[in-house]
Every structure is written in C-alpha cells, then in structure tokens.
Amino acid sequence: MAVISGVVTDPVRAEPVLTDPVLAPPRSRVERRRPAWLSVPLRFLLPALIFAAWWIASATGTVSPQVLAGPPKVWTAFTELASSGQLVDFAMASLVRAAAGVGIGVTAGLVLGLLAGLASLGEELVDSTMQIVRAVPFLALAPLFIAWFGIDELYKVLLIAVATIAPMYAYTYLGVRNVDRKMVEAARSFGLRGPRLVLEVILPSALPGILMALRVCLSISITGLIAAEQVGTREGVGYLVTLAQEYNRTDYMVLCVVLYAVLGLIFDVVVRVIEKFSMPWRKQVAIR
C-alpha cells in the first residue's frame, strides 16, 4: 500500500482507502447585525433616489410637464386640494370603500378556505366554484355588476370584494392543508376538538399564509378601487383621476398616483403590525 495525501492506495485492488480524516477546528460564528437605526434609512433609500431623479428630470426639462408634472406642481395641486378640504374627503371615501370591500372579500374567502381545507366534503362543494371565480378577471365583471347593482356604493364595494375573495381562499386553503398532521393529532390527544382545535391549532399554524393572503388582497383592492371609482362617483381618488384626465392635468394625475401609493403603504403597515403581534416568534427564526 502507498499513502498519498492522507489516502491509502491498495496496489492489488487499485482502490483508495480513506484513513482517519484530520478535522479542522470549528470556526466561531459571530453574527454581525446592522444597527437598528439603519433600517429606516435603508427602506427609504430607493424611493428617495427615484424622487431625486424625477425632480432633476423635470427641473432640467428632460421630461416635459405635459408628460409628467414635476414635484413643485404636484405639491401645488396637493395644497390646493388640502386647503379646500377635498383631499381628506376624497381619500377617506376611497379608504372606506376599500376597507368595506376587503372586509367582505377576506371574510368570505377565509371561511370558504377553512371549509375546503378542513373537510373533503367542503372541498368538493366549494373548490370548483372558487377556481372559476379565480380564473375570471374581476374587471370583466364590472359591466355585469353595473347592470345588477347600479353605480352606487354597493357596486363599488362588491367589485372590490370579488377581487379579494379568490386570493384569500387560495392561501387559506393551502395554509390549512399544509398544517402538520402530527400537531393536529397531538392536540386531539390533549382533548382539543371542533372549534377549539381550529382556533387554537389550525389557524395559528396557517397564519403565515393567511397574512400573506391579506397583503395580496389589500394590493388587489387598490386595482379594484381604481376600476370601481371610474363610474358614477362624486367622491374618491378615482373621481379625481377622471377630472384630471378630462382637463389634462398631469399634476393631479401624479398626485392621485401618490395617494394610491400612500393608501397601499397604510395597508402594508396594518399587515405588518398584525404580523408582529400575532406571530412574535417569526422574527427569531427568520434567516436574514
């Protein structure tokens, strides 16, 4: 036999035979954490760069005001609406419509997702219909909803509800189906049955998927809100968009985009707060 770099070679069998390996001493792993105060500036870094590029492009004339109004003109439009009180009225009207539609759609999707995920009978009764709802674009239902419900508030709220029910159903269904069966059996062995089993074991285990569904639903609700407020509306950000299009006011158009963005940020903050208090363990187990 010959020894080559810690490997014994047998000349008869011509096969290498490993000797005892020499283990390297373990290296200490020191976690380097960023300072907590640095998180906020990092979150606003990219939006600040986009805002600066927008301001420079409009100030230098690279982008025409007829194509995209600059920040000073948008600020002027903001102060005009704020001083007249219309800004708060329009923003609150849109917020109430979105909240009502999301509340109905999320509640219905959550209940249907639980029914389909917990029992095979519920899946057989619900899943095929919900897959049809998910496959049909909710914007295609807008003309039918106008014919059925008119152009009042009911139409707007129901359109947003239909837009959000399918994502909530899908994520809830998958979250319930992915709950560890051993955990459920262990809970049953301790006497948990029926609603207590669902509320104390299944729902907390499926909570990450449900909160992700809520975030998706809130994002989709903005799209539904834009479509709903284009018809028969005298209040709301969508009505402001319509006026800006009629008078070709790009400053008001950009302001409406900013208002929708702020509305989306409010929704995201709400979900983050819910996530922080309902899943306090998630921060400790995240690999970041």
N, C-alpha and C positions, 0 to 999 in steps of 0.2 A: 504493500500500500504506500501511497505517496500523499503527503499533506500539502495542499496548495491553498493558501489564504484561508485557513480555517476549515477547509473542506477535505475530507479523506477520500482519495480515489482508489478504488479496488481495481487492480490491473486485470484480474480474472474476469470479473463481471462487467468491468468498464462502466460502473455506476457510481456516482458520487454519494458518499455517506456523510451527512452533516454531523459535525461534532457539537459539543455544548456551545451554544451561542454566547457571545460576550455582550451582555446587556449594558446599554448606556444608562447612566444615572438620569433619573427623571428631571426634567427642567421645570422649575417653578413657573406657574402660570399666573401672571399678575394682570388683572383686569384694569384696563385703562378707560376710565369713564370721563366723558366730557363734562365740563362744569354745567350745572343745571341752568344757569343764566344764559348759556349759549344756545339753548333750544329755541327760544323765541326769535332771536335774530336770524337763525338759520331758516325758520319757517317763512319769514318774510323776505328772505334774500331774493329768490327768483321773482316773486311779484314786484319787488322794488326795481329790479333790473328791467322787467317788461315795462313798468310805468316810466322809467327813465328813458328807455328807447322810444316810447310813444311820445313823450314830451319833446325830446330832441327832434324827432322826425316832423312833428307838427310845427315846432318853432323855426326850424330851418327851411320849411316849405317843401320838404321831401314828399310829404303826404298832403294833398290838397284838403282844405277844410270841407269842401263839398263831399269828399270821400270819407274822411274821418276827422271829426272835430277834435281840437286839442284840449288838454286838461283845463286851461283857463275858461274856455267857452262852456265846457261841461260843468265846471264849478259855478259859473254864472247861471246856467239853467237850474242847477241844484238850489242855489239861493233864491231864485225866483219862485220855484215851487214850494220851498220851505217857508218863505215869508208869507205866501198866500194860504198856507195850511193844506194845500192839496197833496203835498208829498206824503205826509203822515196818513191822510185819508186813503190815498191810493195804495200805499204799502200795507196798511192794516187790512184793507179789503182783500188784497191778494193773499195775505198771510192767513186770514180767516178761511178763505176758500180752500187753500192748500191744506190747512190743518184739518178741516172737516172732511175733505175727500180722502186724505191719507188715513184719518182715523177710521173711516168706514171700510176702506180697502184693506188696511192692515189687520183690523179685527176679523173681517170675513176670511181673509187669507190664512190667518193664524188658526182659526177654528177649523177650517177645511183641511189645512195641512196636518193638524193634530188628528182629525178623524181618519184621514187617509194613511197616516203614518202609524197609528196605533192598532188599527184593525184592518184585516184583509177585506171585510165587507165594506168598510168606509172607502178603501181604495177603489174597489170595484164600482161603487156608486159615484165617486167624486172625480177620480183622476182623469178619466177620459174627457169629461166636460171641461176641466181646468186646463187640460192640454190644448183643447180647442180655443179656449179664451187666450191662452198664452201665445198661440200661433197667429191669431188675428191681430193686426196692428190696431191699437185703440184709437188712433186718429181716423181710421176708416169707419169707426162707429159714430163719429161726430155728427154727420148728416142725419143718421137714424135717430140719435138722441135728441137732435133739434126737433125732428118730426114728432117724437114721442112725448118729450117733456117741455118743449118750447125753448125759449132762450133765456129763461130766468135763472136764478141761483141753483135750482135743482139740477138743471142740465150740467152746469159747470162742476158742481160737487160730484155728481155721479160719473162724469167723464174722468175726473182725477181718481175716483175710487176704482173704476175699472182698470185704469192704467197701473195701479199699485197692487191689485189683488193677486195677480199671477206671480210676481216675484216673491211676495211673502209666502204664498202657498208652496212654491217650489223649494225655497230654502228651509221652511219649516218641515216639510215632508222629508227632505234629505237629512235634516238635523235629527229628527225623531228616529228615522231608520238607522242612523249611524250611532245611536246610543249603545254603549256596551251592554250586551245581554247579561253578562255576569254581574254587572252592577244592579241591573233590574232584579235578577234572581236573589241577590244578596238583600236588597231592600224588601222583597217579598218574604224572605225568611225572617225578617225582623217585624213582620206584621203589616207592612205598608200595602194597601190595596186601593184600587179605584182612584178617586180624585187626589188623594194624598200622594199616591205613587206618581201621578202625573205632575203635580205641582212641586213636589219636593225632590224628585229624582230625574224624571224625563225632561221636563222643561229646563232645569238648570244645566243639564248635560247638553241640550240642544241650543242653549242660549247664544253661543258664538255665531251659529248660522242664522239665528233669528235676528240678532243685532245687525249682521251683515245685510240681511234682507231689508231691515228697516232703513239702513243707509241707502241701499239701492232704490227703495220705494220713494224716499224723500227726494232723491235726484230725479227720478222719473216724474215725480209730481210737478216739478218745475216745467217740464215739457208739456204735461197735461194742462197746467195753468196757462201757459202761453197760448195753447190752442183754444182753451175754453174762453179766454178773455178777448178773443178776436171778434166775438159775435155778441151783440146785444148787451154791451157793458157800458156803463157810465162812470164806473169807478174801478180802479185797479191799474196795475202796471201795464197790463195788456192794452187797456184803453189808451194809455199814454203812448204806447208804441204805435197804435193806429193813428193817433193825431200827429205824431212825428213823421210818419210815412206820408200822410196827406199834405203836410206843409213842408216836407223835405228838410226837416230839422235834424241834422246828424248829431247835434249836441244832445238833444233829447233822446235820440236813439241810443247813443252811448251811455247816457245816464240810466236808461232802462236796463241795459245790459249789466251795468254796475249794481243796480237794485236787485236784479235776479241773482247776481253773484253773492250779494250780501245775504239774500234770503237763503241761498244754498249753504253759506257759511254758518248761519244761525242753526239750520237743521243739523249740520255736521257737529256743531258744538253740543247740541242737545243729545245726539247719539253718543258722543264721547263721554259726556257726563253720566249718562245711563250705564255705559260700559264700565266706567271707573268704579261706580258704586255697586253694580250688580256682579261684576267679576273682578274682585280685588286681587285674586291670585294670578291673573293673566300677566301682569307686569313682571312678576318674579320668574315666570317660566319662559318668557319670550327670549329668543336668541337674537340679540341685536348688537 
